[in-house]
Amino acid sequence: MPYLLIRTNQNVTEAATATLLTRASREVAGLLGKSERYVMVSLEQGQPMLFGGSADPLAYLELKSIGLPGGETARLSAALCDLLGQELGVPRDRIYIEFSNASGPLWGWNGATF
């Protein structure tokens, strides 16, 4: 049920993509205390994007999950910014993250909803 979308203007090699997606999936599961079995992560790389009028490395993330703890978003932000810094070289101050708490009946899976 957790879904992490990573959009960046960086071009990422196939090997680096695999590493980032694997690491992000584990990180999200651990941070949210959810089974990795339900975590989905996607990467949209090489996107034409500007931040503050500059095309320097940047990223926009969306983290959606059922029961996303609003009081934990600062901790989640720090961990995700560290991840993007380590894997893509994107500075913390060039990352925006949108957090969304989804309602179970509005999240479909396996022909049903949560």
FIFIDREN-951139 format. One record per residue: residue number from 1; residue in three letters; z, x, y of N, C-alpha, C, O in turn. Coordinates in nm, 2 decimals. Atoms other than C-alpha are relative to their C-alpha. Layout:
N
- pos, code, n_up, n_east, n_north, ca_up, ca_east, ca_north, c_up, c_east, c_north, o_up, o_east, o_north
- NUM, ALA, Z, X, Y, Z, X, Y, Z, X, Y, Z, X, Y
...
END
This chain:
114
- pos, code, n_up, n_east, n_north, ca_up, ca_east, ca_north, c_up, c_east, c_north, o_up, o_east, o_north
- 1, MET, 0.00, 0.08, -0.12, 0.00, 0.00, 0.00, 0.00, 0.08, 0.13, -0.05, 0.04, 0.23
- 2, PRO, 0.02, -0.09, -0.12, 0.04, 0.29, 0.25, -0.14, 0.04, 0.01, -0.21, 0.09, -0.09
- 3, TYR, 0.13, -0.05, -0.03, -0.29, 0.38, 0.41, 0.00, 0.09, 0.12, 0.05, 0.05, 0.22
- 4, LEU, 0.01, -0.10, -0.11, -0.35, 0.69, 0.62, -0.14, 0.03, 0.03, -0.21, 0.08, -0.06
- 5, LEU, 0.13, -0.03, -0.04, -0.67, 0.72, 0.81, 0.01, 0.12, 0.10, 0.09, 0.12, 0.19
- 6, ILE, 0.00, -0.12, -0.09, -0.74, 1.06, 0.97, -0.14, 0.01, 0.06, -0.24, 0.03, -0.02
- 7, ARG, 0.13, -0.03, -0.07, -1.02, 1.09, 1.23, 0.02, 0.12, 0.08, 0.12, 0.14, 0.15
- 8, THR, 0.00, -0.13, -0.07, -1.10, 1.43, 1.37, -0.14, 0.04, 0.05, -0.24, 0.00, -0.01
- 9, ASN, 0.13, -0.05, -0.05, -1.37, 1.60, 1.57, -0.03, 0.13, -0.08, -0.14, 0.19, -0.06
- 10, GLN, 0.02, -0.12, 0.08, -1.33, 1.90, 1.33, -0.09, -0.02, -0.12, -0.09, -0.13, -0.18
- 11, ASN, 0.08, 0.00, 0.12, -1.58, 1.98, 1.06, 0.08, 0.07, -0.11, 0.13, 0.18, -0.09
- 12, VAL, -0.09, -0.05, 0.10, -1.39, 2.03, 0.74, -0.08, 0.03, -0.13, -0.16, -0.05, -0.17
- 13, THR, 0.07, -0.04, 0.12, -1.52, 2.21, 0.43, 0.04, -0.09, -0.11, 0.15, -0.16, -0.10
- 14, GLU, -0.04, 0.08, 0.11, -1.52, 2.03, 0.10, 0.13, 0.04, -0.07, 0.21, -0.05, -0.10
- 15, ALA, -0.13, -0.05, 0.05, -1.24, 2.25, -0.03, 0.12, -0.04, 0.09, 0.22, -0.08, 0.04
- 16, ALA, -0.11, 0.04, -0.09, -1.03, 2.19, 0.28, 0.03, -0.15, 0.00, 0.14, -0.19, 0.02
- 17, THR, -0.02, 0.14, 0.01, -1.09, 1.82, 0.26, 0.08, -0.04, -0.12, 0.17, -0.12, -0.11
- 18, ALA, -0.07, 0.04, 0.13, -0.97, 1.80, -0.10, 0.15, 0.04, 0.02, 0.24, -0.03, -0.02
- 19, THR, -0.13, -0.04, -0.02, -0.66, 2.00, 0.00, 0.08, -0.09, 0.10, 0.19, -0.13, 0.07
- 20, LEU, -0.06, 0.09, -0.10, -0.59, 1.79, 0.31, 0.03, -0.14, -0.06, 0.15, -0.19, -0.05
- 21, LEU, -0.02, 0.13, 0.06, -0.63, 1.46, 0.12, 0.11, 0.00, -0.10, 0.20, -0.09, -0.10
- 22, THR, -0.11, -0.01, 0.10, -0.41, 1.57, -0.17, 0.13, 0.02, 0.06, 0.23, -0.05, 0.03
- 23, ARG, -0.13, -0.02, -0.07, -0.14, 1.70, 0.06, 0.05, -0.12, 0.08, 0.17, -0.15, 0.07
- 24, ALA, -0.04, 0.12, -0.08, -0.15, 1.40, 0.29, 0.05, -0.12, -0.09, 0.14, -0.19, -0.06
- 25, SER, -0.05, 0.10, 0.09, -0.12, 1.16, -0.01, 0.14, 0.02, -0.05, 0.22, -0.07, -0.05
- 26, ARG, -0.14, -0.04, 0.04, 0.19, 1.34, -0.14, 0.10, -0.02, 0.11, 0.21, -0.07, 0.09
- 27, GLU, -0.09, 0.01, -0.12, 0.34, 1.36, 0.21, 0.03, -0.14, 0.03, 0.15, -0.17, 0.05
- 28, VAL, -0.02, 0.14, -0.04, 0.29, 0.99, 0.29, 0.09, -0.06, -0.11, 0.19, -0.13, -0.07
- 29, ALA, -0.08, 0.06, 0.11, 0.44, 0.89, -0.05, 0.15, 0.05, 0.02, 0.24, -0.04, 0.01
- 30, GLY, -0.13, -0.05, -0.01, 0.74, 1.12, 0.00, 0.07, -0.05, 0.13, 0.19, -0.09, 0.13
- 31, LEU, -0.06, 0.05, -0.13, 0.80, 1.02, 0.37, 0.04, -0.14, -0.01, 0.14, -0.18, 0.05
- 32, LEU, -0.03, 0.14, 0.00, 0.79, 0.65, 0.29, 0.07, -0.04, -0.12, 0.11, -0.16, -0.13
- 33, GLY, -0.07, 0.03, 0.12, 0.96, 0.67, -0.04, -0.07, -0.10, -0.09, -0.01, -0.19, -0.16
- 34, LYS, 0.08, 0.09, 0.08, 0.67, 0.49, -0.21, -0.07, 0.08, -0.11, -0.08, 0.21, -0.10
- 35, SER, 0.08, -0.06, 0.11, 0.48, 0.57, -0.53, -0.13, 0.04, 0.05, -0.20, -0.03, 0.12
- 36, GLU, 0.13, -0.05, -0.04, 0.18, 0.79, -0.47, -0.11, -0.08, -0.06, -0.23, -0.08, -0.01
- 37, ARG, 0.10, 0.09, 0.07, 0.00, 0.55, -0.71, -0.07, -0.10, 0.10, -0.18, -0.14, 0.08
- 38, TYR, 0.05, 0.10, -0.10, -0.04, 0.31, -0.41, -0.05, 0.06, 0.13, -0.10, -0.02, 0.21
- 39, VAL, 0.04, -0.07, -0.13, -0.12, 0.56, -0.13, -0.15, 0.02, 0.00, -0.21, 0.07, -0.09
- 40, MET, 0.14, -0.03, -0.03, -0.47, 0.57, 0.01, -0.01, 0.08, 0.12, 0.05, 0.05, 0.23
- 41, VAL, 0.03, -0.09, -0.11, -0.59, 0.84, 0.24, -0.15, 0.02, 0.02, -0.22, 0.04, -0.08
- 42, SER, 0.14, -0.03, -0.03, -0.92, 0.88, 0.41, -0.02, 0.09, 0.12, 0.07, 0.10, 0.21
- 43, LEU, 0.03, -0.09, -0.10, -1.08, 1.14, 0.63, -0.14, -0.03, 0.06, -0.23, -0.03, -0.01
- 44, GLU, 0.13, 0.01, -0.08, -1.35, 1.08, 0.90, -0.01, 0.13, 0.08, 0.06, 0.14, 0.18
- 45, GLN, 0.01, -0.13, -0.07, -1.45, 1.43, 1.01, -0.12, 0.01, 0.08, -0.22, -0.07, 0.07
- 46, GLY, 0.12, -0.02, -0.08, -1.69, 1.56, 1.26, -0.03, -0.11, 0.10, -0.15, -0.13, 0.14
- 47, GLN, 0.03, 0.11, -0.08, -1.65, 1.26, 1.48, -0.01, 0.04, 0.15, 0.06, 0.13, 0.19
- 48, PRO, 0.01, -0.04, -0.14, -1.77, 1.28, 1.84, 0.12, -0.06, 0.08, 0.13, -0.18, 0.09
- 49, MET, -0.12, 0.04, -0.06, -1.43, 1.26, 2.02, 0.04, 0.09, 0.11, 0.01, 0.21, 0.11
- 50, LEU, -0.06, -0.07, -0.10, -1.27, 1.37, 2.34, 0.15, -0.04, 0.02, 0.18, -0.15, -0.01
- 51, PHE, -0.14, 0.03, -0.04, -0.90, 1.39, 2.44, 0.03, 0.08, 0.13, 0.01, 0.20, 0.13
- 52, GLY, -0.02, -0.06, -0.13, -0.81, 1.46, 2.80, -0.12, 0.07, 0.05, -0.11, 0.17, 0.12
- 53, GLY, 0.13, -0.06, -0.05, -1.18, 1.53, 2.87, -0.04, 0.12, -0.07, -0.14, 0.19, -0.03
- 54, SER, 0.03, -0.12, 0.07, -1.19, 1.81, 2.62, -0.03, -0.03, -0.15, 0.03, -0.12, -0.21
- 55, ALA, 0.04, 0.01, 0.14, -1.36, 1.84, 2.28, 0.07, 0.10, -0.09, 0.03, 0.13, -0.20
- 56, ASP, -0.08, -0.09, 0.08, -1.10, 2.10, 2.16, 0.05, -0.08, -0.12, 0.05, -0.20, -0.12
- 57, PRO, -0.04, 0.07, 0.12, -0.96, 2.02, 1.81, 0.10, -0.11, 0.04, 0.20, -0.10, 0.11
- 58, LEU, -0.08, 0.12, -0.02, -0.80, 1.67, 1.81, -0.01, -0.09, -0.13, -0.09, -0.07, -0.21
- 59, ALA, 0.00, 0.10, 0.11, -0.71, 1.39, 1.57, 0.06, -0.13, 0.04, 0.15, -0.13, 0.13
- 60, TYR, -0.06, 0.14, -0.02, -0.63, 1.02, 1.57, 0.03, -0.05, -0.14, -0.06, -0.05, -0.23
- 61, LEU, -0.05, 0.04, 0.14, -0.43, 0.89, 1.27, 0.05, -0.15, 0.01, 0.10, -0.19, 0.12
- 62, GLU, -0.06, 0.13, 0.02, -0.35, 0.54, 1.16, 0.08, 0.00, -0.13, 0.03, 0.03, -0.23
- 63, LEU, -0.08, 0.01, 0.12, -0.06, 0.49, 0.92, 0.05, -0.14, -0.01, 0.12, -0.19, 0.08
- 64, LYS, -0.04, 0.14, 0.02, -0.02, 0.14, 0.78, 0.07, -0.01, -0.13, 0.03, 0.05, -0.23
- 65, SER, -0.07, 0.02, 0.13, 0.23, 0.03, 0.52, 0.09, -0.13, 0.01, 0.13, -0.17, 0.12
- 66, ILE, -0.09, 0.11, 0.01, 0.43, -0.27, 0.41, 0.14, 0.06, 0.01, 0.18, 0.16, -0.06
- 67, GLY, -0.13, -0.04, -0.02, 0.78, -0.22, 0.53, 0.01, 0.14, 0.07, 0.11, 0.21, 0.05
- 68, LEU, 0.00, -0.12, -0.08, 0.70, 0.07, 0.76, 0.13, 0.00, 0.09, 0.14, -0.09, 0.17
- 69, PRO, -0.13, 0.00, -0.08, 1.04, 0.17, 0.91, -0.02, 0.04, 0.15, -0.05, 0.16, 0.17
- 70, GLY, 0.02, -0.02, -0.14, 1.01, 0.14, 1.29, 0.09, 0.11, 0.05, 0.05, 0.19, 0.14
- 71, GLY, -0.10, -0.10, -0.04, 1.32, 0.36, 1.33, -0.04, 0.14, -0.05, 0.03, 0.24, -0.01
- 72, GLU, 0.04, -0.13, 0.06, 1.15, 0.64, 1.14, -0.13, 0.06, 0.05, -0.18, 0.16, 0.01
- 73, THR, 0.13, -0.05, -0.05, 0.83, 0.68, 1.34, 0.00, 0.14, 0.06, -0.10, 0.21, 0.05
- 74, ALA, 0.00, -0.13, -0.06, 0.94, 0.99, 1.52, 0.00, 0.11, -0.11, -0.07, 0.21, -0.10
- 75, ARG, 0.00, -0.09, 0.11, 1.01, 1.16, 1.19, -0.13, 0.01, -0.07, -0.18, 0.11, -0.10
- 76, LEU, 0.13, 0.01, 0.06, 0.68, 1.04, 1.05, -0.10, 0.08, 0.09, -0.19, 0.15, 0.04
- 77, SER, 0.09, -0.06, -0.09, 0.50, 1.16, 1.36, 0.01, 0.15, -0.01, -0.09, 0.22, -0.02
- 78, ALA, -0.02, -0.14, 0.01, 0.65, 1.51, 1.34, -0.06, 0.06, -0.13, -0.13, 0.16, -0.13
- 79, ALA, 0.05, -0.05, 0.13, 0.56, 1.55, 0.97, -0.15, -0.01, 0.00, -0.21, 0.09, -0.05
- 80, LEU, 0.15, 0.01, 0.01, 0.20, 1.42, 1.01, -0.06, 0.10, 0.10, -0.17, 0.16, 0.07
- 81, CYS, 0.05, -0.10, -0.09, 0.15, 1.64, 1.32, 0.01, 0.14, -0.06, -0.09, 0.22, -0.04
- 82, ASP, -0.02, -0.13, 0.07, 0.28, 1.94, 1.12, -0.11, 0.02, -0.10, -0.18, 0.13, -0.11
- 83, LEU, 0.10, -0.01, 0.10, 0.04, 1.86, 0.84, -0.14, 0.03, 0.06, -0.21, 0.11, 0.01
- 84, LEU, 0.14, -0.01, -0.06, -0.27, 1.83, 1.07, -0.01, 0.14, 0.07, -0.11, 0.20, 0.07
- 85, GLY, 0.00, -0.13, -0.06, -0.17, 2.15, 1.25, -0.02, 0.11, -0.11, -0.10, 0.20, -0.09
- 86, GLN, 0.02, -0.09, 0.11, -0.14, 2.34, 0.92, -0.13, 0.00, -0.07, -0.19, 0.10, -0.10
- 87, GLU, 0.13, 0.02, 0.08, -0.45, 2.20, 0.75, -0.12, 0.01, 0.09, -0.23, 0.05, 0.04
- 88, LEU, 0.12, 0.00, -0.09, -0.69, 2.16, 1.05, 0.01, 0.08, 0.12, -0.08, 0.09, 0.20
- 89, GLY, -0.02, -0.08, -0.13, -0.54, 2.37, 1.33, 0.00, -0.09, 0.12, -0.03, -0.04, 0.23
- 90, VAL, 0.00, 0.09, -0.11, -0.50, 2.06, 1.55, 0.14, 0.01, 0.06, 0.24, -0.01, -0.01
- 91, PRO, -0.13, 0.00, -0.07, -0.22, 2.11, 1.81, 0.07, -0.14, 0.00, 0.00, -0.24, 0.01
- 92, ARG, -0.08, 0.12, -0.01, 0.06, 1.85, 1.81, -0.04, -0.09, 0.12, -0.04, -0.21, 0.11
- 93, ASP, 0.02, 0.08, -0.13, -0.02, 1.75, 2.17, -0.15, -0.05, 0.01, -0.19, -0.10, 0.11
- 94, ARG, 0.14, 0.05, 0.00, -0.38, 1.66, 2.07, -0.02, -0.09, -0.12, -0.13, -0.11, -0.18
- 95, ILE, 0.00, 0.09, 0.11, -0.29, 1.41, 1.80, 0.07, -0.13, 0.05, 0.18, -0.13, 0.10
- 96, TYR, -0.06, 0.14, -0.02, -0.23, 1.03, 1.85, 0.01, -0.06, -0.14, -0.07, -0.04, -0.23
- 97, ILE, -0.03, 0.07, 0.13, -0.08, 0.83, 1.57, 0.03, -0.15, 0.03, 0.12, -0.18, 0.11
- 98, GLU, -0.03, 0.14, -0.01, -0.09, 0.45, 1.54, 0.08, -0.04, -0.13, 0.02, -0.02, -0.24
- 99, PHE, -0.07, 0.04, 0.12, 0.18, 0.31, 1.31, 0.00, -0.16, 0.00, 0.01, -0.22, 0.10
- 100, SER, 0.00, 0.14, 0.02, 0.15, -0.04, 1.17, 0.08, -0.05, -0.12, 0.06, 0.01, -0.23
- 101, ASN, -0.08, 0.06, 0.11, 0.39, -0.24, 0.96, -0.07, -0.13, -0.05, -0.08, -0.22, 0.02
- 102, ALA, 0.08, 0.11, 0.05, 0.19, -0.47, 0.74, 0.09, -0.10, -0.08, 0.19, -0.06, -0.13
- 103, SER, -0.07, 0.10, 0.07, 0.31, -0.80, 0.60, -0.06, -0.01, -0.14, -0.18, -0.01, -0.16
- 104, GLY, 0.05, 0.00, 0.13, 0.29, -0.82, 0.22, -0.11, -0.10, -0.03, -0.21, -0.07, -0.10
- 105, PRO, 0.11, 0.10, 0.03, 0.09, -1.15, 0.21, -0.13, 0.03, 0.07, -0.24, -0.02, 0.04
- 106, LEU, 0.12, -0.03, -0.07, -0.16, -0.99, 0.45, -0.06, 0.13, -0.05, -0.15, 0.19, 0.02
- 107, TRP, 0.05, -0.13, 0.05, -0.22, -0.68, 0.23, -0.05, -0.03, -0.14, 0.04, -0.06, -0.23
- 108, GLY, 0.05, 0.04, 0.13, -0.45, -0.74, -0.07, -0.01, 0.12, -0.09, -0.04, 0.23, -0.04
- 109, TRP, 0.02, -0.10, 0.10, -0.47, -0.54, -0.39, -0.01, -0.06, -0.14, 0.06, -0.16, -0.17
- 110, ASN, 0.02, 0.05, 0.13, -0.59, -0.60, -0.74, -0.02, -0.15, -0.02, 0.03, -0.21, -0.11
- 111, GLY, 0.03, 0.14, 0.01, -0.71, -0.95, -0.67, 0.11, -0.09, 0.05, 0.10, -0.21, 0.03
- 112, ALA, -0.12, 0.08, -0.05, -0.38, -1.06, -0.52, 0.05, 0.07, 0.13, -0.02, 0.14, 0.19
- 113, THR, -0.06, -0.06, -0.12, -0.15, -0.97, -0.23, 0.14, 0.05, -0.05, 0.19, 0.02, -0.15
- 114, PHE, -0.14, -0.05, 0.03, 0.19, -0.79, -0.22, 0.09, -0.11, 0.05, 0.21, -0.09, 0.04
END
